Amino acid sequence: MEPLNQKSIERVVSQKALQMGSSFPCQICVVGFLCGVCLTSLFLAALTSFGTFQFGPILFSTMSMANSSGNSTFSDGINTITRSDCHFKLKETERLWDSKSSRERDNEEKSSRERDNEEKVSLLYSSWSTVLNESTGGGKEYLQKQGISESSLPNAPHLENCKVKTQLYEYLDKRTGTDVFPPWTTWKGSLQTFPVSAFNEQMQNLRHEAASEGAYPPWIAGSDEENYPLTRKVQRDLWIHQHPLNCSSPDIKFLLTDWERLSGFGIGAQIAGMTGLLAIAINEGRVLVTNYYNRADHGGCKGSSRSSWSCYFFPETSLECRQRAFELIKSEDAWSKGIVTTKENYTTKHIWAGPTPRKWGLPWNYLQPTTDLNGTLLASHRKMDRRWWRAQAVRYLMRFPTEYTCNLMNEARHVSFGKLAAKIVLESFAWDWPKESRAKTRSDDIDEYVWSNHKPWVPWPLLSMHVRMGDKACEMKVVGFEEYMQLADRIRRHFPHLNNIWLSTEMQEVIDKTREYSHWNFYYTKVRRQVRTNMSMADYEASLGRETSTNYPLVNFLMAADSDFYVGALGSSWSFLIDGMRNTGGKVMAGYLTVNKDRFW
């Protein structure tokens, strides 16, 4: 009985154990334990990877759990979890990690390349800077320190060879022997100096024939339709008038004058006054000779160009005529006979509002209406003759910049556009500069005589804008920077590829407001500007010093003259003169958008 009873008890206990094992609470506990084991394994597997880990959503739908019928077993649940969830999630985590690592490696490589490119751009920019400022010394030492030879240094497209350029201008501003004209032909720039061989005398004769028939001066760009009426003829005649064949002839008379030097006269007013004196000289048959120019009385203008217009631009007459005029000024007989006069011989009204020369007829009567105000073209003007004449006179007086001015323009372009130019140059290379250096080849004829005549690079198209505020409010309606930008946006709607603005202004608040126009690229000279609107221009210029207060406005003037588009104010003499310079420089059809009228309209 006892063995039987013992077996019965064991059987009963086994059944109870089986029932307990099959109960739902127990299964939950076991399944929970096994899930914990699985998750811990997943966690440890992820930690053995390279740093960051990531879990996807864990799916339990494939796990076989006990149902109310109690037919499922523990082994089924374990196999399902191990085979489906743990293995799948581990593979998914490894795949996601590999994908993220690949992206990070790509980003790191991209950042490394960008840093390397930025370093190369900075290196090329600095190398150009040392060459540009070689007069200060240390340039060659810098290049040697960087392991760069001058022969492998790429050309800077935004810089000019000022020494060579000035030599060309000198060649084009002097007669050869007894010729009436300098060696002007229909050929452009340096091409006119191309050596003609002995067996090609016919080409040389062609040059002389073109000059004798009245070749047009080379400082005029564009056709007659792209300039004010008769511009090319007037410029040629002005040069002939100001450069007599024989300055010692008793028939030659002179008007010898200083530039206006009153403190209230800005550069624009000084130039406008000189255009009036040139008109008097033309009307009276005199050669205009300028003397003291206070704005050139500084250390940057060396030697004989000190205190002279010739520091910045080629002189208005020949050296022989200048010497002759200074001889006659000491002669009482010359004074009594009226052979020589000075500014003091004429009234202020005569200088500023005297008659425009009529020797070319009335070309101002058919000026093209290309000035826009409030969406309407201004076709008439009470002083159309003055507008036309000042444009002609300014173009002649500024026909050729000197080497000093050329260097100022180089410096301004380099500071503003140098790094962008370096980036463009490096992107064009098929080799790794400066590691792979390629020495420059010898210049071919086309480099020297044809391509050298191209203007230096700037980020085209370029809009120039002169914002005049400050003390100008006493003379004209002053408007805010926002109105100037509205005109810039008008141009951009028609020319959507326009992104760049060369900005000139005396006010710091204008520079500060450029930050509000992030969709434009602004460039400007780095100079201290006014912070008070009630500060006079004379006081402001005095605070800058004579050299700076002269150099940077002239840089802005020339940059505006060459820009594709222009926005300014007709009420400003400076803008008025810039407009004239553009209209005798092939820019008539570019138009001019103004924020106001001047007092002559």
PyMOL commands that set and color helices and strands:
alter all, ss='L'
color gray80, all
select helices_A, chain A and resi 2-22+24-47+74-132+134-136+139-145+150-152+162-172+189-193+198-212+224-226+231-242+267-284+294-296+303-305+309-311+319-328+332-336+343-345+348-353+363-366+384-397+403-427+445-449+451-453+470-474+481-494+508-516+537-544+546-562+573-583+588-590
alter helices_A, ss='H'
color red, helices_A
select strands_A, chain A and resi 253-257+286-290+340-341+371-373+376-377+462-467+500-505+521-523+565-568+592-594
alter strands_A, ss='S'
color yellow, strands_A
deselect
rebuild
show_as cartoon
